[in-house]
Amino acid sequence: MVGAQTAAPVATVPAVSNGTNASDSLVRLVPALLSPNRRGIVYDRWPFRLDIDTEYQDWILVATCVLVFGIWCTPCICGRLSNPCSRCFTSWVYTRLHVFFCIVSYLNLIILMLVIGILPDWTVNEFAMYLILFVAWVLIHLQKMIISFCILFGFYMLLKFRDRLAWAAGLQHVTVIKFNWRDLFGLQAKKRPVEIFIWKIEELYSASGKVFKANDVYVECHLGYNEPMRTRVHNNAGHIVMVRESFQMNIDENAAATDMTLLVKDQQLVGSTELGRLILRTRELCGIEDQTGKRRENLQYNEECFVGLNLMPNGKIWLAVAPVEVGDEERAPLMNEDSLVTC
C-alpha cells in the first residue's frame, strides 16, 4: 500500500531494576512484527506510534474498518439474535435510531483518526484516497457481483424448494438423475427384485372431458432408479377395471424412504389424464410383501391374496408383492419344447 518511511536508528530501552517498563513488555509480545529498521512502540507523539512493518499497519487499518462497519450494523446484527441482551438492545435502539447513528458516527470517526494517528506510514489523506479507490473498484465490478449473487441465489432457491417445484411441475415421481452417493465409494446397494401384482381397480370416476366414451385405463409405476413400468391399456373400462397384470422392479432396502408412485391414467387422443395415484415407501412395500409374498405359489385373484389400498383423490387398487428368486430359470410356456406348435 504505502511505502515505509525512513525510520530512526534503533533505540535502546533502559532497564529498570525493579521491573520492566510498558514499552519493553509490548515489544516482547510482537517481535515478529519488527524489522531491523523499526522501533516498535514509540512515544514521541501522543498517545504512541506503532513503528512496525507497513504490511502489518495495513492489516490493522483493515481490521479497524471492519470493526467500525460492524458497529454501524449493530442494530441489524442484534435484531437477528435471540438472547435476552440482544432483544433488550434491539427494542431500545429501534426507537432511537437517529440518536444511535449520530453517536456511532462520531465514535467511528474518533476510532479511525486514533488508529491512523498511531500508524506512522498512514495519513488521513492517503486513507481517504484508498477508500475512494476501493469504492470505485466496487462500483465498477458491481454489475458482475450482482449477476453472480443472483445466479447463486437462484441455485439456492432451486435446491431449497426443489420438492415444491417438482410437485408444481407434476414431476415429483420422476427420477431424473439416476445416481447414488454409494456409487462414489463402491458400496454395494442391497437391491433385490420383487414382483408387483395388480388385481383390479375400483370406484374410478370418469376422466374430465369424456362424455361419449368410457375410460381407457392403464397403470404406470415409478420407483427410484427403475425405469417406468406400465400395464397394457384396458379399453372401455368402467368404474371397475380388472387388470390382472404384474411387473418386476428392483427395490433398495437401504433406502427405506424411497417412494413408489402408482399412477392410474386414462389414455386420450393426445397424452393422458390422471385418475388417481398411490404413493408407497419402500418399507411399506416390504410390509405388503410380508403379507402377500408367501402366497405367490398359490396366487389367486381374490381378496385373501391381495391388499386393497385407497387412491388419491378417489378409487381403490388391489396389490400383492412377492419376492423374485434371482436364480429362477422360469421360461414362458412357448419356450418349452412340448409347447412348440408346428405351422
CORGIRA-V223921 format. One record per residue. N is the residue number from 1. RES is the residue in three letters. NEAR is the number of other C-alpha atoms within 12 Angstrom. Layout:
n=(N/N)
res=(RES/RES)
near=(NEAR/NEAR)
This chain:
n=(1/2/3/4/5/6/7/8/9/10/11/12/13/14/15/16/17/18/19/20/21/22/23/24/25/26/27/28/29/30/31/32/33/34/35/36/37/38/39/40/41/42/43/44/45/46/47/48/49/50/51/52/53/54/55/56/57/58/59/60/61/62/63/64/65/66/67/68/69/70/71/72/73/74/75/76/77/78/79/80/81/82/83/84/85/86/87/88/89/90/91/92/93/94/95/96/97/98/99/100/101/102/103/104/105/106/107/108/109/110/111/112/113/114/115/116/117/118/119/120/121/122/123/124/125/126/127/128/129/130/131/132/133/134/135/136/137/138/139/140/141/142/143/144/145/146/147/148/149/150/151/152/153/154/155/156/157/158/159/160/161/162/163/164/165/166/167/168/169/170/171/172/173/174/175/176/177/178/179/180/181/182/183/184/185/186/187/188/189/190/191/192/193/194/195/196/197/198/199/200/201/202/203/204/205/206/207/208/209/210/211/212/213/214/215/216/217/218/219/220/221/222/223/224/225/226/227/228/229/230/231/232/233/234/235/236/237/238/239/240/241/242/243/244/245/246/247/248/249/250/251/252/253/254/255/256/257/258/259/260/261/262/263/264/265/266/267/268/269/270/271/272/273/274/275/276/277/278/279/280/281/282/283/284/285/286/287/288/289/290/291/292/293/294/295/296/297/298/299/300/301/302/303/304/305/306/307/308/309/310/311/312/313/314/315/316/317/318/319/320/321/322/323/324/325/326/327/328/329/330/331/332/333/334/335/336/337/338/339/340/341/342/343)
res=(MET/VAL/GLY/ALA/GLN/THR/ALA/ALA/PRO/VAL/ALA/THR/VAL/PRO/ALA/VAL/SER/ASN/GLY/THR/ASN/ALA/SER/ASP/SER/LEU/VAL/ARG/LEU/VAL/PRO/ALA/LEU/LEU/SER/PRO/ASN/ARG/ARG/GLY/ILE/VAL/TYR/ASP/ARG/TRP/PRO/PHE/ARG/LEU/ASP/ILE/ASP/THR/GLU/TYR/GLN/ASP/TRP/ILE/LEU/VAL/ALA/THR/CYS/VAL/LEU/VAL/PHE/GLY/ILE/TRP/CYS/THR/PRO/CYS/ILE/CYS/GLY/ARG/LEU/SER/ASN/PRO/CYS/SER/ARG/CYS/PHE/THR/SER/TRP/VAL/TYR/THR/ARG/LEU/HIS/VAL/PHE/PHE/CYS/ILE/VAL/SER/TYR/LEU/ASN/LEU/ILE/ILE/LEU/MET/LEU/VAL/ILE/GLY/ILE/LEU/PRO/ASP/TRP/THR/VAL/ASN/GLU/PHE/ALA/MET/TYR/LEU/ILE/LEU/PHE/VAL/ALA/TRP/VAL/LEU/ILE/HIS/LEU/GLN/LYS/MET/ILE/ILE/SER/PHE/CYS/ILE/LEU/PHE/GLY/PHE/TYR/MET/LEU/LEU/LYS/PHE/ARG/ASP/ARG/LEU/ALA/TRP/ALA/ALA/GLY/LEU/GLN/HIS/VAL/THR/VAL/ILE/LYS/PHE/ASN/TRP/ARG/ASP/LEU/PHE/GLY/LEU/GLN/ALA/LYS/LYS/ARG/PRO/VAL/GLU/ILE/PHE/ILE/TRP/LYS/ILE/GLU/GLU/LEU/TYR/SER/ALA/SER/GLY/LYS/VAL/PHE/LYS/ALA/ASN/ASP/VAL/TYR/VAL/GLU/CYS/HIS/LEU/GLY/TYR/ASN/GLU/PRO/MET/ARG/THR/ARG/VAL/HIS/ASN/ASN/ALA/GLY/HIS/ILE/VAL/MET/VAL/ARG/GLU/SER/PHE/GLN/MET/ASN/ILE/ASP/GLU/ASN/ALA/ALA/ALA/THR/ASP/MET/THR/LEU/LEU/VAL/LYS/ASP/GLN/GLN/LEU/VAL/GLY/SER/THR/GLU/LEU/GLY/ARG/LEU/ILE/LEU/ARG/THR/ARG/GLU/LEU/CYS/GLY/ILE/GLU/ASP/GLN/THR/GLY/LYS/ARG/ARG/GLU/ASN/LEU/GLN/TYR/ASN/GLU/GLU/CYS/PHE/VAL/GLY/LEU/ASN/LEU/MET/PRO/ASN/GLY/LYS/ILE/TRP/LEU/ALA/VAL/ALA/PRO/VAL/GLU/VAL/GLY/ASP/GLU/GLU/ARG/ALA/PRO/LEU/MET/ASN/GLU/ASP/SER/LEU/VAL/THR/CYS)
near=(18/20/15/21/17/16/23/15/13/17/18/14/18/12/13/11/7/6/11/15/16/18/25/22/16/19/25/17/14/20/18/14/25/25/21/17/18/28/33/40/35/28/18/16/15/14/14/22/25/37/38/34/33/27/21/26/31/28/18/25/34/22/17/23/23/17/21/25/23/17/24/24/21/23/28/20/18/24/21/15/16/13/13/13/13/20/19/17/24/25/17/17/21/20/14/15/21/13/14/23/22/14/16/23/20/17/19/24/23/16/23/29/23/25/33/29/27/29/37/36/32/35/23/21/15/20/25/16/16/20/17/14/14/16/14/13/15/15/14/13/14/15/13/14/16/16/13/14/14/14/14/14/15/16/14/13/15/15/14/13/15/18/17/15/15/18/13/12/12/14/16/23/30/27/22/16/11/14/13/18/13/15/11/10/9/9/12/15/21/14/22/23/25/32/29/39/39/41/32/36/40/28/26/33/32/30/28/19/15/18/10/10/18/24/33/34/38/36/42/36/34/35/38/33/26/29/21/24/26/26/30/23/24/27/20/22/27/22/25/25/34/29/28/27/28/26/29/29/30/34/36/29/23/18/25/22/19/28/27/37/31/38/36/46/37/38/30/22/12/7/10/23/26/31/34/32/30/35/29/28/24/30/21/25/40/32/20/30/29/21/22/33/29/19/22/26/12/13/22/17/23/21/18/20/28/32/30/26/29/23/28/21/17/22/28/30/37/36/41/42/38/36/32/25/16/14/9/9/9/12/10/11/11/12/12/11/11/10/11/11/10/7/3)
